[in-house]
Amino acid sequence: MKSMRCSYRNGRFDDQYTLDLEGFMTRQEFAGVMHAFNAAAQRHPPPPSFTSGRMATLILCTGASILCSVGLAIYYTHHIALLLGIPFSFVALSSILVAWRRRLKVQFESAILHLCACMNATENIRGINYRLCKAPPPSPSPPDYLPQQQQQHSPHGITPPPPPPPHLAVQSIYGIVIEFDDRYNLLHHFAISAQGVGNNGVTMMNSSSSNGGGLPPYRPSLVVVADPPTYRQSQAGLPLPSHAYHPDEKL
């Protein structure tokens, strides 16, 4: 079983054709499949990451708007009790944000899973299976976030790096896993080979018969017709038992 993962980055799934796909899918087939997945992802995009610039800008602008609104209300009404509206406003904002992200996530996953089910209904015959996965991306290498003095070798090997700082942590990303069954490819290869050998044999027989030499013409096998078994003369005069049935006996 061979598998390939197409990660979701920058609003689309990776559609780069690799050598692992040779023998299973052509470039046109792979491009058509990934175009369908990217079209579904554009109609129902996943929720943006909290570390993305758009999400951070939205949170900062909303928080600043709440603070400015409460400050102006206190300035004009002179009611200090309006300060209690700040925490409630942030709680309401957090609830709306969580509900909005969950809705986007459900729509995205439902659209991709439905498309995977539709493709598997036809591609499983060829030994190809599509599924949606969500896994954390590989952690950055130690030189990306560790000082040089901490990147030293221990007596038993390289010292395992500590987890990256929070500002370098990346949220889990989606991906499409394409699984290939090698048994289908093997059977397809043998089928093509057998078909080629059969065609070559028929061609050789036709050419030999047309040239008047080579293999003899095909003749149907002889059919042997045998008469039903008969009793010998020595067995004709044997006495029959008294209780035996006689066809000529009169009742």
N, C-alpha and C positions, 0 to 999 in steps of 0.2 A: 504494500500500500504506500503510495507516494502522495504527498500533500504540498500545497503551495498557499501562502498567505498573502493577500493583497490588503495592505493597511489603508485606513481612511485618514488622509491628511489633506489639509488645505481645502476642505469642502468636496473632496472626490476620492474615490478608491484608486489605488495604484493600478494602472492599465499597461504596465511595461511588459512586453512579451519576453519570456526567458526560455532558455534551452530545456528546462524541465518539462515544458509543455509539448515538445516535439514528440510525435507519435500518438498523442492524445487529442490535441486540438490544433487547428490551423490558426494563423494570425487573424484571419477574417472572423472566425468563430469566437476567438477570445476577445477581439475588439467589440463584436456585437454584444457579447455577454456583459462585459464591463460597462459598455454604454448604457445597457438597461439598468444596471445597478446604480450608476451615477445619475441617471435620470430620476430614479426613485429617491435617491438621496437629496437631489435638488428640490424635489417636490415636498419632501418631509425631512428637513435637515435635523441633525441631532442637536441637543442643547450645547451651547458654547461652553468652553472650559472657563473656570474661574480665573485662570491665569492669563486668559486672552485679553487683548487690549479693549475689545468691544465690551466685554462683560465688566471689566474693572471700571471703564468709563461710565457705564450705566449705573453701577452701584454708587460711585462717587457723586455723580450728578443727582441721583435721587436722594442720597443722604444730605447733600448740601441744600437741596430744595426744602427738605423737611426742617432742617435747622433754621434756614432763613425765614420760612413761614412762621415757625414758632417764635422766633425773635421779633419779627415785625408785629405779630399778634400781641406779644407782651408789651412792646413799645407803645402801641396805640391804645390798648385796653388797660394797661397797668395791673394785670392779673398774673401774679407769680404762679398761681396754680396751673397755668398753661404749660409750665415746664414738665408736668406729668404726661403731657401728650407726646413728648419726645420718645420715651421708651415704647409706648403703645404704638406709635407710628412705625418705629423700626421693627417691632414684632409683626405688625400687619404687612410691612414691606417684605420681611423674610418669608412669611407664609405665602404671599403672592408669588414671590420668586421661586420658591420650592415647587409650588403647584404648576407654575408655567414650565419649569425645567422638566418636571415629571411628565407633563403632557407631551412635550416635544420628544422626550425619550421614548414614550410608548408609541407614538405615531411613527417614529423612525424605525424602531425595532419591528413593529407590526408590518410595515411596508416591505422591509428587507426580508423578513421571514416568509411573507407571502410570496415574494418573488422567488426565493430559494425553493419553496415547495412546488411552485409551478415549473421551475426548471428541472428539479429532481424527478418530476413525473415523467419527463421525456429523456433526460440524460442518464438516468440510472441504468437504462438498457445498455449504454455504452461504457458503463463502469465509472461514471463521473458523478460526484456528489458535491453539492454546495451547502455551506452552513455559515451562519453568522457567529462570530466569536468576539470576545472582549477581553483583552489581556493588557497588562501594563507594558509599556515599551521598555527596551533594554536600558539599564541605568548608565549614565555617562561614565566614561573611563576615568581613572584616578587623576590623570593630569588635568582634567577639565576643572576640578574644584579642590584639589589638594595642593598644598605647597610642596616644593621640591624636597625639603628636608624630611617630609613624612613618607615619601615614596622610596623606601629603602627595602632591601631584601632581608628576610629573616633567615636563620639557619636552616629551616625546613621549607623554604620557598618564599614566594612573594607574600608580603603581609596583606591580608584581605582588607580592602578599603572600607571605611565607615560609610554609612548611608549618606547620600548627598544632602546638602542644606535644603531647608524648605523652599527657598526661592528657586531652586533648580529642580524640584520634584515636578513631575509631569503626570497629568491625570491619565487614567486608563483610556486606551484608544480602541476603536472598533476595527474589524477586519473581516474579509471574506476568505474562508478557507476552502480551497478547491482540492478535493481528494480524488485520486486516480487509482483504480484497481488494476494492477499489473496483469491479473489473470485474463481480463478482457483483451488487453493488448497482445498477450501471448496467443490466445485463441484466434484473434484476428490475423496474426502473423501466420499461424499454421494454416488457416483457411485460405489465405491468399497463396501460400506456397503449394497447397494441395490443388488448388484451382489451376495454378500455372503448370504443375506437373501433368494434370489431366489434359489440359489444352495442348501441351507439347506432345503427349502420347497420341491424341487424336490426329494431330497434324502429321506426325510421322506415319501413322497407319494410312492416312489418306494419300500421302505422297508416295508411299511404297506401293499401294494398290494402283495408283495412277501410272507408275513407272513399270508395272508388270513384274515386279520382283519383290524380294523382301519377305514379309510375313504372308502366309497363305490366307486365302479369303476365309471369312468366318462361315462355319457350317453348323447348323443346329445339331444338337446331340441326338443320338438315335433313341427312339422310343421302343422299348421292348414290351410286346403285348403277350401275356401268358394265358393259356387256357386255365379254367378252374381245375383244381385237383380232382382226379378220378380214382376210384377204388381199383385195386388190382383184381385180376381174375381169381386169385387165390382167396381173396376176401369176400367174393360174391357168394360163395356157398356156405359161409359160416352161419351156424344156427343163431337165431335171435332169441332174446329172453322172452318168456311167456307174457310178461307185462308190457312188452314193447308195442308201440303203435304201428299198425299196418294201414297204409293209405287205402288199399283196395278192400279192406275188410268191410263186410256188410253188417250194419247194426241190426 
